[in-house]
Amino acid sequence: MTTATDARRHRPSWWDARQVGQVVPTQLTDRDASVTAYIATGNAEGPVLTLLGAVHGDEYEGPVAIAELLAMLAASAISGTLIAVPVVNAPAYEAGRRTNPQDDKDLARCFPGDRNGTPSEQLAHLIATECIAPADALIDLHSGGVALDGALLIGYAAMDDDAGARSRELAYAFGAPVIWAHPPPMPPGRTGSFALERGIPFVYTEATGGGQADRATVACFIEGVQRAMVAMGMLPGESPAPRHREIWRGGGNTDTMVAAGEDGLFRAFVSAGQVVSRGTLVGEIVDFQGRVRERLFAPSDGVLPFIRRTPRVRVGDGLFMLTQRVGGDA
Ligand SMILES: [Zn+2]
C-alpha cells in the first residue's frame, strides 16, 4: 500500500511531542473541545493510521478494543505512527448516549466541524484537524449502539479513485465476516467523508452493540486493526489473505432506515445479518394493550445490516434497513 508524502500530510500540533518507541497519552484541546489521543510512534518511519472509538457515546466495542490493542502493542515494533482515540465523543460517552447532550447533535453528522460552532461542531473540527487530516488511513470503530442490533462488518466507500481503491484494500485486509461496499456518493458530515475528500482511505466497522462489548466483536476489531496495520506496512508480516464470508453492496446511511409510522413497542422477527425476501414480516409495533398498530415488511429481497433493538419507538425512529448481497468483487 502506498503512503502519502509529507507534502500532502497535514502536520498536527502534537507531532513534535511524539516519543519514538512509546505510547504518549496526549490531551488535544481547542476552545471548548477536548479529547485524549494515544500517540504510538515506532522506531521506524512509516504511515500514520488513525483509529477512532465512541464517535457515538453508547458504542463500547471500539473503546474496549482500542484499550486491549494498546495494552498488547509494542510501540517500538511499529513502522510509523498510530493515533488511537478510544473515546472521541466524551460528553456523549459520559452520558451513555449516542449523541452529545450539550447540543443534541450527532457527531457523525458534524464533520468537518466548526471551530466557532456548537460543542459537537468544535469537537468535529478538533478531531478532523488533529487526528484525521494528518493520517494516511482512518479506521472508525462503530457498532449498533444501544438502540440497534448491527451485523459484524467492515464498510467502505467503493469510489473509483485512489482513496477508494486503498479503502477497499483495507476493508479486505481487516478480515471481518462481512464486507459492505457503499457506492458513492458518501453522505456528508462523517469522519469518513472528511477523510475521503482529502484522499485519505477510510473503513469503519459495525457490530451488534446493545450497550455491551461482546468478545467476538472485540476480538474481530483488534485483529482487524492489526491486519490493516500489516497491510499498510506498519507491522511486520505477510499481507493478510481475505477471509470474509459475504460481500454486501448498497447505501449505508442510517438516516434512511425504514422508520416507525406509529408510537409504541417494536418487536423484531429477524436479526441483524439475516437474509430476507421481499414481503417478509420484519417486525411490528404494538400498543400497551398488545394490539398491532403497524406491521413492517421487507420492501425488497436483501439482508439486514441493522434492526432496532430498543422496543420503545416514536414516529420516525429508524427500525431497519436492507442492503444487497453480492458475490465476488464488490
Ligand atoms: Zn456509531
Boltz pocket constraint, residues with backbone or C-beta under 6 A from the ligand:
constraints:
  - pocket:
      binder: B
      contacts: [[A, 55], [A, 56], [A, 59], [A, 141], [A, 142], [A, 143], [A, 145]]
      max_distance: 6.0
